[in-house]
Amino acid sequence: MTETPSEERANREWNYVPSLPLHNPSIFRWPPDISFLLGWFARNWLTLSERMMMVVLAIALWHFAYPSLDQTQRFSFGWIAQIWMINLLMMIVIAGGLHWYFYIRRGQKKQLKFDHREQAVNNRLWNFSNQVRDNMFWSLTSGVAFWTAYEVLMFWAMANGYAPGLLWADNPVWFVALFFLTPVWISFHFYWVHRWLHWPPLYRLAHALHHRNTNVGPWSGFSMHPIEHFIFLSSVLIHWVVAAHPIHILFHMQHQALTAATSHTGFEDLLVKDKSRLALGTFHHQMHHRYFEC
């Protein structure tokens, strides 16, 4: 099939070559590949990874920033606003920091950038005619609101005995294991809700807003329609059945919200002195945004 001039031009701009051979990164393989699972575990938990940093962040924030469960027994403006402010600041620092480094400071220029085009401006497709401002709007309004609402609901439920709680002293092995199992559950949940979001009626109603980002940036990840935020973040409701500590809830929600920013940077890795130090986006995900059904 002959390419149209616009397609030919777009494909010339799509000049990224992955640094590694393409492979299936999913841990959901059958039959199970033990060597791959051990390698996945080592990459994600025995190195400086997003997951390890979020575990540390969740523990620190629970002890020094978030309200205690005694405070969350009754809904009140004070502690809800406290959680909302913390989440807002985290999103600004993480997504804003990544945007500043990669797109304003241009810290690694276009090395390991999937799509060499710039973020869209002066385009009526976007609110404010600007892709970054549009993405910031949806991330910081609907995104932070739903993120906060789910945490508020879970803390209130735990404080009042509606959701089962877990202390370190109750079962230290399960307490630690939940950190390892949470990303697996999030991935499983996301797989199915993402397929649902691509059902044409729901796609047109909600998911199309996220997919306007054919050339993603850090603010694109959490830029979603409110319906999608509601569905996307609902994986945390598993803890109405599976006992957890508030630290697990914070880790769960930060994993969903903050990795949306890192996985949508538009870059494969963060380079420090020309060495990959932190995995960010994936080629397959970028292709999905670019070509929708890929």
C-alpha positions as CSV (number, residue, x, y, z in Angstrom):
1,M,0.0,0.0,0.0
2,T,1.4,3.4,-1.0
3,E,1.8,5.9,1.9
4,T,0.2,9.3,1.7
5,P,2.5,12.3,1.9
6,S,1.4,13.0,5.5
7,E,2.1,9.4,6.5
8,E,5.4,9.4,4.8
9,R,6.4,12.6,6.6
10,A,5.2,11.2,9.9
11,N,7.2,8.0,9.5
12,R,10.3,10.0,8.7
13,E,9.9,11.7,12.1
14,W,9.4,8.3,13.7
15,N,13.1,7.6,13.6
16,Y,13.7,5.9,17.0
17,V,15.4,2.5,17.1
18,P,15.1,0.6,20.3
19,S,18.4,0.0,22.1
20,L,17.5,-3.6,22.8
21,P,15.9,-6.4,20.7
22,L,12.1,-6.3,20.9
23,H,10.7,-8.9,23.2
24,N,7.5,-9.5,25.2
25,P,8.1,-7.7,28.5
26,S,5.0,-9.2,30.2
27,I,5.4,-11.6,33.2
28,F,2.1,-13.2,32.2
29,R,3.6,-16.0,30.0
30,W,2.5,-19.6,29.6
31,P,4.2,-21.9,30.3
32,P,5.9,-19.8,33.0
33,D,9.6,-18.9,32.3
34,I,11.3,-19.1,35.7
35,S,14.6,-17.4,34.4
36,F,12.6,-14.5,33.0
37,L,10.6,-14.2,36.3
38,L,13.8,-14.1,38.4
39,G,15.3,-11.5,36.0
40,W,12.1,-9.4,36.2
41,F,12.2,-9.6,40.0
42,A,15.9,-8.6,40.1
43,R,15.4,-5.6,37.7
44,N,12.4,-4.3,39.6
45,W,13.3,-5.0,43.2
46,L,17.1,-5.4,43.6
47,T,18.1,-2.2,41.8
48,L,17.3,1.5,42.0
49,S,13.9,1.2,40.4
50,E,10.6,3.1,40.4
51,R,9.0,0.4,42.7
52,M,11.7,0.6,45.3
53,M,11.6,4.4,45.4
54,M,7.8,4.3,45.8
55,V,8.0,1.9,48.7
56,V,10.4,4.2,50.5
57,L,8.2,7.2,49.6
58,A,5.0,5.5,50.9
59,I,6.7,4.6,54.2
60,A,8.1,8.1,54.7
61,L,4.9,9.9,53.8
62,W,2.7,7.7,56.0
63,H,4.9,8.4,59.0
64,F,5.5,12.1,58.4
65,A,2.8,13.6,56.2
66,Y,-0.5,11.7,56.0
67,P,-3.2,11.8,58.7
68,S,-3.4,8.8,61.0
69,L,-6.4,6.4,60.9
70,D,-7.7,7.9,64.1
71,Q,-8.2,11.1,62.2
72,T,-9.9,9.5,59.3
73,Q,-12.7,7.8,61.2
74,R,-15.0,10.8,60.3
75,F,-14.9,12.7,57.0
76,S,-13.7,16.2,57.5
77,F,-12.4,18.9,55.3
78,G,-9.0,19.2,57.1
79,W,-7.6,15.7,56.5
80,I,-9.1,15.3,53.1
81,A,-7.5,18.6,52.0
82,Q,-4.2,17.4,53.5
83,I,-4.2,14.3,51.3
84,W,-5.3,16.2,48.2
85,M,-2.5,18.7,48.7
86,I,0.2,16.0,49.2
87,N,-1.0,14.2,46.0
88,L,-1.1,17.5,44.1
89,L,2.5,18.3,45.1
90,M,3.7,14.8,44.2
91,M,2.2,15.0,40.7
92,I,3.7,18.5,40.2
93,V,7.1,17.4,41.4
94,I,7.3,14.1,39.5
95,A,5.5,15.0,36.2
96,G,6.7,18.6,36.3
97,G,10.2,17.6,37.2
98,L,10.4,15.1,34.3
99,H,8.9,17.6,31.9
100,W,11.4,20.2,33.0
101,Y,14.4,17.9,32.7
102,F,13.5,16.3,29.3
103,Y,11.6,19.0,27.5
104,I,12.7,22.4,29.0
105,R,16.3,21.8,30.1
106,R,16.6,19.0,27.5
107,G,18.9,17.1,29.8
108,Q,19.6,14.3,27.4
109,K,18.5,16.0,24.2
110,K,16.8,13.4,22.1
111,Q,18.9,10.4,23.1
112,L,16.5,7.4,23.6
113,K,13.5,9.5,22.7
114,F,10.9,7.5,20.8
115,D,9.4,10.3,18.8
116,H,11.5,13.3,17.8
117,R,8.6,15.6,17.3
118,E,7.9,18.4,19.9
119,Q,4.8,18.5,22.1
120,A,1.9,20.1,20.2
121,V,1.1,23.9,20.4
122,N,-1.3,26.1,18.6
123,N,-3.6,23.2,17.9
124,R,-7.3,23.3,18.6
125,L,-7.3,19.5,19.3
126,W,-6.2,20.5,22.8
127,N,-7.8,22.6,25.5
128,F,-5.9,25.9,25.7
129,S,-4.5,24.9,22.2
130,N,-1.5,23.4,23.9
131,Q,-0.8,19.7,24.6
132,V,1.2,20.2,27.8
133,R,-1.4,22.6,29.3
134,D,-4.2,20.3,28.4
135,N,-2.5,17.3,29.9
136,M,-1.7,19.3,33.1
137,F,-5.3,20.4,33.4
138,W,-6.7,16.8,33.3
139,S,-3.9,15.4,35.5
140,L,-4.1,18.0,38.2
141,T,-7.9,18.3,38.3
142,S,-9.7,15.0,37.6
143,G,-6.6,12.9,38.2
144,V,-5.6,14.2,41.6
145,A,-9.2,14.4,42.7
146,F,-9.9,10.7,41.9
147,W,-6.5,9.7,43.4
148,T,-7.4,11.5,46.6
149,A,-11.0,10.2,46.7
150,Y,-9.9,6.6,46.5
151,E,-7.3,7.1,49.3
152,V,-9.9,8.9,51.4
153,L,-12.3,6.1,50.9
154,M,-9.8,3.4,51.8
155,F,-8.5,5.2,54.9
156,W,-12.0,5.9,56.1
157,A,-13.0,2.2,55.5
158,M,-9.9,0.9,57.3
159,A,-10.4,3.3,60.3
160,N,-14.0,2.1,60.7
161,G,-13.4,-1.6,60.2
162,Y,-15.1,-1.9,56.8
163,A,-11.9,-2.8,55.0
164,P,-9.6,-5.3,56.7
165,G,-6.3,-3.9,58.2
166,L,-2.9,-5.5,58.4
167,L,-0.1,-4.7,60.8
168,W,3.5,-5.8,60.6
169,A,3.2,-7.7,63.8
170,D,0.2,-9.6,62.4
171,N,2.1,-11.3,59.5
172,P,5.4,-9.8,58.5
173,V,5.8,-12.2,55.6
174,W,2.5,-11.2,54.0
175,F,3.2,-7.5,54.8
176,V,6.3,-7.7,52.6
177,A,4.8,-9.9,50.0
178,L,2.0,-7.4,49.3
179,F,4.6,-5.0,47.9
180,F,5.7,-7.6,45.4
181,L,2.1,-8.7,44.5
182,T,0.6,-5.2,44.1
183,P,2.2,-4.4,40.8
184,V,1.2,-7.8,39.4
185,W,-2.4,-7.2,40.5
186,I,-2.3,-3.6,39.0
187,S,-1.0,-5.0,35.7
188,F,-3.7,-7.7,35.6
189,H,-6.4,-5.2,36.4
190,F,-5.1,-2.7,33.9
191,Y,-5.0,-5.3,31.1
192,W,-8.7,-6.0,31.4
193,V,-9.9,-2.4,32.0
194,H,-7.7,-1.2,29.1
195,R,-9.3,-3.7,26.8
196,W,-12.7,-2.4,28.0
197,L,-11.6,1.2,27.4
198,H,-11.0,0.3,23.8
199,W,-14.6,-0.9,23.3
200,P,-15.7,1.7,20.7
201,P,-18.5,3.3,22.7
202,L,-16.4,3.7,25.9
203,Y,-13.4,4.7,23.8
204,R,-15.3,7.6,22.2
205,L,-16.8,8.6,25.5
206,A,-13.6,8.6,27.6
207,H,-10.4,6.9,26.5
208,A,-10.1,9.0,23.3
209,L,-9.0,11.9,25.5
210,H,-5.9,10.0,26.6
211,H,-5.2,8.8,23.1
212,R,-5.0,12.3,21.7
213,N,-1.4,12.0,22.9
214,T,0.2,10.3,19.9
215,N,3.5,11.9,21.0
216,V,3.5,11.5,24.8
217,G,5.2,13.5,27.5
218,P,5.3,13.2,31.3
219,W,2.1,15.1,31.7
220,S,0.3,12.7,29.3
221,G,0.3,9.7,31.5
222,F,-2.3,10.8,34.0
223,S,-4.2,12.9,31.5
224,M,-7.5,11.1,31.3
225,H,-11.3,11.6,31.2
226,P,-12.9,11.4,34.7
227,I,-14.6,8.2,33.7
228,E,-11.2,6.7,32.9
229,H,-9.7,7.9,36.1
230,F,-12.5,6.3,38.0
231,I,-12.0,2.9,36.2
232,F,-8.2,3.1,36.0
233,L,-7.7,3.7,39.8
234,S,-10.4,1.2,40.9
235,S,-7.8,-1.6,41.3
236,V,-7.2,-0.4,44.9
237,L,-10.7,-1.6,45.8
238,I,-9.2,-5.1,46.1
239,H,-8.2,-4.0,49.6
240,W,-11.9,-4.1,50.7
241,V,-11.2,-7.9,50.6
242,V,-7.4,-8.3,50.9
243,A,-6.1,-7.0,54.2
244,A,-3.5,-4.2,53.9
245,H,-1.8,-1.5,55.8
246,P,-2.2,2.2,54.8
247,I,1.4,2.1,53.6
248,H,0.3,-0.5,51.0
249,I,-2.6,1.8,49.9
250,L,-0.2,4.7,49.4
251,F,2.2,2.5,47.5
252,H,-0.7,1.1,45.4
253,M,-2.0,4.6,44.5
254,Q,1.4,6.1,43.9
255,H,2.3,3.2,41.7
256,Q,-0.8,4.0,39.5
257,A,-0.5,7.8,39.5
258,L,3.2,8.4,39.4
259,T,4.4,5.7,37.1
260,A,1.8,7.1,34.6
261,A,4.2,10.1,34.4
262,T,7.4,8.1,34.2
263,S,6.1,5.6,31.6
264,H,4.9,8.4,29.4
265,T,8.1,10.5,29.4
266,G,8.6,9.7,25.7
267,F,12.1,8.3,26.5
268,E,13.2,4.7,27.0
269,D,15.6,5.4,29.9
270,L,17.1,8.1,32.1
271,L,20.8,8.5,31.2
272,V,23.4,9.5,33.6
273,K,26.9,9.9,32.1
274,D,25.7,8.0,29.0
275,K,24.5,5.0,31.1
276,S,20.9,3.9,31.6
277,R,20.1,4.4,35.2
278,L,16.3,4.3,35.3
279,A,13.9,2.5,33.0
280,L,11.1,4.8,31.8
281,G,8.9,4.2,28.8
282,T,8.7,1.2,26.5
283,F,8.7,1.0,22.7
284,H,5.5,-1.1,22.6
285,H,3.6,1.4,24.7
286,Q,4.8,4.3,22.5
287,M,3.7,2.4,19.4
288,H,0.2,1.9,20.9
289,H,-0.2,5.6,21.4
290,R,1.1,6.3,17.9
291,Y,-0.9,3.7,16.1
292,F,-3.8,3.0,18.5
293,E,-4.4,-0.7,17.7
294,C,-0.7,-1.6,17.8
